[in-house]
Amino acid sequence: MGILNIFKKKNTSYGNSKTPKLDKNRWEHIKCPYCFEEFSHTQVSFRSETKFTSDYISEREMEYEREEDETKKVNLKLMIENAKKYEIKHDRTYGAFWGRMVGDENYENDQYCRMPVITPEEANQLIFDEDGFLEAVKDGAGKKTERRICPYCHNLLPRFYGKYEIRFLSIVGITASGKTVYLSQLINNLEEDLYKVGCSVIYSTEALEFKKNHIVRKGYPLPAGTVVRFVPPLYFTIQGKRNVTLVAYDIAGEACVDVERIATYGSFIKNSDGLIMLVDPGQFKGLHAMLESSSNQISSDDEKASPTAVLSAVHGAFMGGHNAASTVPLAVVISKSDMLFDVTDAFGECLIPYGSNIRQDVSQRPDKSFNEMEYGNVNADITMLVSNQFPALHETVTRNFTNYGYFAVSALGCDVEPTDGASGANWTPVTDPMPMRIEEPLCWILKKWDVIN
């Protein structure tokens, strides 16, 4: 009858015996990265570590029916009632969220989404960190759990999510724009690159898992492109002028112009505090023919999800159909920019001037501030390139966004070769990659958010 003894009277004392010092401006208005409902840190729910299967409960119920001793029956009844509170079963709240989002209640099903849910009111003990932030609870069996979930949709949250200011960033690009490789390189080099601007980064479990599964190295096939489905966000704590939790969404551009999918993705874009839009040079109509012989992948020149269509859809998500321009920072990024180094215009002039900063990596300033001078040069060169080669894109940007910048990056900086794989042709770097300027769009946005100088 040990199960009776593990369910103890609730302990409402704080884990460190201190009264929590709540910063209501920060902790009382935490926004969920999935459903975007707001809640207090003391309202967050948890997945219990104590759990009982339906088979276990059924066996105890049969035992109860057979038992003739009244005292034992009372104990068995109490045991069953306690076990039912921690039964492994379908989470209707979690299922309802994904059912509404994508029509599949088990869309992101994992081993934890069926675990019992504990609210702070149901917990045996609330555990606050040294600053008074609710970080964990103990369940009725005295087991500690740090698996925090949104109280509205029951999606998993990082351990300290909401303790620091939260900023949402959407990274958008259509098939073959280089978005997945760019994002992989950005995350793989984030520590070193943020050091250049006086920041450090703490990776979440999700971000570390992404790094492990997205290797970009000589002899390794490049990571597969983003499928047109919702990908769970990645989380980073960036420590700069102040600590910020960055929530990054990897969004396929095709989803933005699909009438059915925009219902799913619209809320993630609408709530974004910044946007990075990747454009493949192959999407520039005038350049496509010249780049077809390149050893790099380029987008189809008749791609339905054109950058102009995607940006128009993104603007619609931000502004809800209103004609006003969005003030959200937009970084328009020309990916695979090294493909353009040897391309000339009708007058024989290089599209990327030989003296342009685009041809070299970002220089670190002595005071570790954002390099405004280099950014200004890059922005000017790419503005001219886009205005001349893709005027429709430039018109869409300037009409719909007031706070934008142009960038050029090379996530690889090396040639690739096709390699036959189990799922078809893969692309593999032939030398060790030498990425250039990959951090500049993110640092520009961090500058806009006043996280760096």
N, C-alpha and C positions, 0 to 999 in steps of 0.2 A: 504493500500500500504506500510505497515511497512517494508516489505522485502527489499524495495529499500534503506531504511535508514540504514540497518545494514551492508551493504557492503560498507566499507569505504576505503579510500586511504591507500595503504600499508605503514606500519611504519617499517622502516629498522633499527631503533635504538635498542640497546641492552636493555634487560629487567632490568638490574641494572645500566644502563647508563655508563658502562665501556667498553672500547675496549677489546675484548676477547684476552687473552694471550694464544695462541695456542702452544701446545707441538707437533710439527709436527712429531716427531719420534713416538709418541704414538697415537695421534688423527687423523693423516692423513692416517693411514693404518689400519683401523678397519676391521676385517675379520668377515663376517656373519657366524653364527653358523649353518646355513642351507645350503646355496649355496656356502659359502666360498669365495665369491667375496669380494674385498677390496674396501673401500670407506672412505671418510673423514667424520668427525662428522658434518660438515656443508653440507654434501650431503644426510644425512639421511632423509627419508620421514616420514610422520605422517598420522594417521587416524583422519579424521575430526570429531569433536563433532557436528557440524552443518550438518544436513542431511535432504533430502527431498525424499519422496517416488515417484514412477512413477505415482501413482494415483493422487497425489497432482499436479504434473506437467501436467498430462492429463486434469485435471479439469481447470487449469489456461489456457491451450491452447484452450479448448472449450469456456471458458469465453472470450478469446481474439477474437475468431471467431465471437462471438455474439455481441461484443462491437462495437458501432457505433461512439462513441466519440473518435476522433483521439488522443487527449492528453492521455486519459486513455489507448488507445491501445499501445501507445509508452511505457507507464509505465508498462503495462502488459508484453510487449515483453521483456523489460529489466529484469523484475521479473523472467520470464521463463528462460532467458539466465543464470541468476545468480543461479537459482535453479538447472539447469542441471549440473552446475559445482560441486554441492554437492548432486548428486543423488545417492541413495542406489542402487547398481547394482553389478553384477558379476565382480570380479576383474580378468581381463584376465591374468595379470602378475602372480598373486598368483596362479590362476588355472593352468597356463602353467607349473609352477614349479612342482606342485604336479602331474600333468598329466604325466610329464617326469619321475618323481621319482617313482610313484607307479601306474600310470594309472588311477588315480582318482582325478579329479580337485577339489573335495570337501573333500579331505582326512582329513584335520584338520579344517574343516569348523566350525566357531563359529560366535557369533553375531557381531564380529567386522570385519571379513574379507571381508564384503561387504560394509563397510563404505567408504565414499569418501577418496581419497588419496590426500594429500597436499605435494608438494615439497617445499623446502625453498624459491624457487623463487616465488611460488604461495601464500605463507603465507602473512598475513597482518602484522605480527610482529614476529621477531625472539627473543627468550628468552634464554639467556645464564646464567649459574650459576656464582657464585662468582669467579670461576677459568677461566671462558671464554669458558666453554663447552656447546654446543648447547643442551639444555635439553627439550625445548618445543617450540611451536609456537602458534600464535593466527590465527584463520581462518578468512574468510571474514566477518563473523558476530561478530567477536571479542571474540569468545569462545576459551579458552585455551585448548590445547590438549598435553598430554605427551605420547601418544601412538605412540612410534617410531617404524618404520618398515624399513627393508632393502630396499634400493632403487632399487635393482636388482630382488629380489624374493618376496618382500612385506610380508615376515613373520615377526611376532611380535618380537620386541627386548625389553629386560628389559630397564627400564628408563635411567640408566646411563651406559648402555652397551658401551664399548669402551673407557670410561674415564680412566680405569686402564688397565694394561697389561692383555691380555686374554690368558688363557691356557685351552686346550681341553683335557678331560680325558674320555676314554672309559672303561666301566666296562662290561666285557663279561663273560657269563657262560651259559651252556646248561640247559635244563629243569631239575629241581630237584637238581641243584647244590647249591641251597640256596642263589642265587644272589639277589633275590628280598627282602628276609628277611634281608640279610646282608646290602644291600643298605638302607633299612628302618631303621635299627638300627644305621648305620653309620650317617645318617642324623639326626635321633632323638637325638643322643648323641654328635653331632658335636661341640656344644658350649663348653661343659665340656671337651671333649677330646682335642680340639685344645688349650684350656687354658693351658694344660699340657706342650705344646711346645711354649708357649708365643704368641699365636695367638687369634684373635677374629674373628667372622664370622657374616656377614649380609646376611640374607636369602632373596631371591627374592620372589615375589608373587607365582611363580610356585613351589618353594621349600617349602614354607609354606603350600600350598595346598597339596603337596605330603605328608608332615608330618601328616596333618589332616586325610588323607585317608589311611595311612599305620601305623596303631597302632599295636605295638607289646607289648602285656601285658597279664598277667594271665587272662584266661577266654575269651580272644578275639581270634577268628580264625586268623591264620597267613595270611598276605597279599597274594593275588593270584600271581602266577608266571607271568613273562613277556611274553606277547603273541609275536609271531614271526611277528612283524610289527614294524615300526618305532615309537618310543616313543619320544615325544618332550623333549629336554634337560632341565636339571635343572641348575640353576645359583646360585652361591654364591660369595660374595665378602669376600675374606680372607685377613685379615689385620695382616701381620707379619713384616718381615724385610722390605717389601714393600707391597702395596696393589695389589692383583691379583684377577681378575674375573675368577672363575673356572666354566667351562661349562662341565657338566657331562652327558654322554650318557649311557643309559641303553640298552645294545645290547644283544639279544638272540643269543647264539652261533650257533644255527641251521641256522640262517640267513647267517652266514659267509661262510658256506660250500654249500649253495644253489646257483646254477649257476645263477638263475634268480634274487634272492634277493641281491646277492653281488653287483650288479650294483647300488642298492639303498644304501646299507650300506658301500660300499667301500670308498666313499668319507669321511664319518665320521671317519672311522678308519685311513685312510691315513693322515688326518689332525690332528690326536691326538698327543698331546705332552707327553702323558703317558697312560699306559694301566694296568688295574687290571684284571687278569684272574682267575676266581674261578673254583676250581676243587673239586668235591665231592669225599670223600674217597671211595665211592662205585664204582667209575670208575677205581680204582686200581684193576686189574684183580685178583690178589692174595688175596685181602682183601674182595672182594664182598661177598663171601660165608659166611665169618665170621660175616659180618655186616647185613645179611639179617634178622636176628632175632631181630635187633635193633628196638626200638620204633620210630626212626627217619626215615624220607623219605630218600631213597638213589636212585641214578640214576641206570638205567638198565645197566647190565654189557655188553649188546650187543648194547649199544647206538650208533647209526650211526654217530652222531656228536661228535666224540671222542675229547678229549682235544688236541691230536696231530694234528688231522685234522683241528680243529679250529685255532690253533696257526699257522699252515702252511698257512692257508688261510689269516690270519691276516698279517703274514709276507709278503705274496704276495701283499696285499693291500698297505702296507707301501712301499715296494721296487719295485712295478710295474713289478714283474716277474724276477727281477735281483737276482742273487745268493748272493749278498753281505748281511752281517748280519745287522740288524737294530740297531741303537744306541738309539732308543726311550726307556725310562725306562719301564721295564716290571716287575710287581709284580705278581708272581705266588702264588696264595693263596689257601691253603687247607682249605676248609670250614668244619664246623661241626667237628672240630678237637677233641672235647671232646669225640666223638665216639671211638677214637683210644686209649684213656687212659688205657683201660683194655685189649687191644689186644696185644698178644705176638707173637714173631716169632718162627721159628722152634726150637730154642734153649731155649725157655721159657723166653726170654728177652723182656721187654716191648718195643713196637715200639716207644713210647714216653717216654724217660727216666724220672724217678721220679724227678730228679733234674732239668729238663728242664724248661726254662722260658715259654714254651708253656702252662704249667699247671697253670699259673697265669696271671693276667692282667699286662699291661705295667706300669712300675714304672716311676714316674715323677722325673726328675733330678733337683737338686737345681737351676741350671741356666736355666731351661726350654728348654734345647736343646734336639734334637733327641737322644734317648737312643741307641747309637751305640753298646754298650756292649751287651744289651739284644737282639737287632736285630741280632748281630753276632752269638749269641748262637742259636737263633731260626733258622736262615738261615742254620747253620751247621747241626742241627738236621733234618730239613726238606730236605736238600740236600741229606743226607744219606738215609732218608726214600724213597724219590722219586727215587734215583739211584737204590735202591734195589728192590722196589716194582713196579715201573713204569719206567723202563729204557728208553722206547721209548719216553716218555714225556721229560725226562731229555735230551735226545739226541736232540730232536726237539728244546728245549729251548736254549741249548748251541750252536747249529748250526746256529740258525736264529737270536739270540739276543746277543748283547755284554754287555748290561747294564741291568742285571736282578737280582732279589732277590726272595728268597722263604720265605713264611709266613704261619702261621697257625692261624686261628681265630675260635671263636665260637660266633655266633651272638645271641644265646639263652642261652647256659650254663645251660639248664634245660631240663627235659623230656617234650614230647608232647604226646597228645592222639588224636585219630581220633574223629572227631565230625561230624555227618551227617548234611549237609547243603542243601540249596535249589539247589545248583549246584553239589551236590555229597559230598564225604567225605572231610572235612577240618581237619587241624591239629591245635590244640590249646595248648598253654603252660599250664602245670599243676601247675606251680609256677611262681613267678615273675622272668623274665629272668635276667641273670647275664652275660652279654656279656664280652668276653675276647679278648683283642688285636685287636679289630675291626678297630681301627684307625691307627695301625702300617703301613699297606701298603700305605695308603694315606700320612702319615707323611714322609715315606721314599721317596715318589715321590716329596713331597714339599721340602724335603731336597735336592733332585737332582735338583730341580728348583731354589734352593737358596732362598726360601721363609722363611725357618726356619733355625736355627743354628744346 
